[in-house]
């Protein structure tokens, strides 16, 4: 595919890096010299140092032959204009980052389609939704849903008391509706396991299975269930505000406190939020946290917009005995720091936004795509085409490479945890777990045999995903 990315910030970089690694034809347009240089030095992509909301610049990027336009600058108006221009050149798929709900919300005069936008991305809202899922399942560090909620994936750190440690996976007494699809050790080594692999204390395991089964994850791991009622949000930026709004609407009765340093922002939040207690203060000052009874919280979300402040806030919260700590992370290089501190629940808004977009760039008929927070694996939900190489074959006959595992199949509303003799049928919804070096080969097994990717094919693919 030929893909134009307008915007060289965090989301743009994550997209360009991932797409270039999968040998896609990528052009990045970024007017900031420093950001543009980063792409030129680190990635194998074409870089145009200019304004992406300009027709002449887009033509220089070969917009007439582009299959996708992704506009992810920090300015909504620039992104919208870039997408409007792209549609004038009949680009099949346009993706637009929009933060202001006035452009894409219920109160907007024009719909996204009228603005030339096929897909609206709001990284902060996506991050808030991910955090909300973690609060509803606090025993897990990562939570994902597939096939309209029928299938769930949970990332869980295994304690020494769990009965599943030290036993080959093939002999584990796991429920037949659940399977371990990934294991990560404290040193960062990650595997897609086989039957002879074992789980050790301190490993993070990734469980995939029927949602109803995995909701009772605590009984699977034999430890006390964590309950979250009192929530403290540190940081009143876009993520903090979105999260507070989501928790106010939740059926679970959360008591929410939000701590924000800026007085003017606190006043705005007080106007927007109805049930949340908004407090002005610095979440990195221990005296302030004592004054606000941080030990009252069952969960703390550090989302100040600054990684170093988030780390300090998280460590202080741990000193107060908070059971569940979730941190926003803006720079990937800080991931090892969180791991070393034992903070396993982190959210990277840029990576979440990138994963939402990446599914449209693949040859396979992908309904959903998620990337683990440490980028050690990719999980995709694929609709198996009639002409795919593995259609009507058993899993053994398909000869999938090491590092790729089909975790579940949804067929006629039934969730199936497959084994080697399971036959893959056309129109099956497969949830496939794979490591990065293998994920690039998914199209060999799951893409339509023709491999066509003309503009009409891409438009139909977009319609198919929207309808699903």
Secondary structure by P-SEA (a helix, b strand, c coil): cbbbbccccaaaaaaaaaaaaaccbbbbbbccaaaaaaaaacccbbbbccccccaaaaaaaccccccbbbbbcccaaaaaaaaaaaaaacccbbbbbbccccccccccccccccccccccccaaaaaaaaaaaaaacccccbbbbcccccbbbbbbbbccccccccccccccccccccccccccccccccccccccccccccbbbbbbcccccccccccccccbbbbbcbbbbccccaaaaaaaaaaaacccccbbbbbbccaaaaaaaaaacccbbbbbcccccaaaaaaaccccccbbbbccccaaaaaaaaaaaaaacccbbbbbbccccaaaaaaaacccccccaaaaaaaaaaaaaccccccbbbbcccccbbbbbbcccccccccccccccccccccccccbbbccccccccccccccccccccccccccccccccccccccccccccaaaaaaaaaaaaac
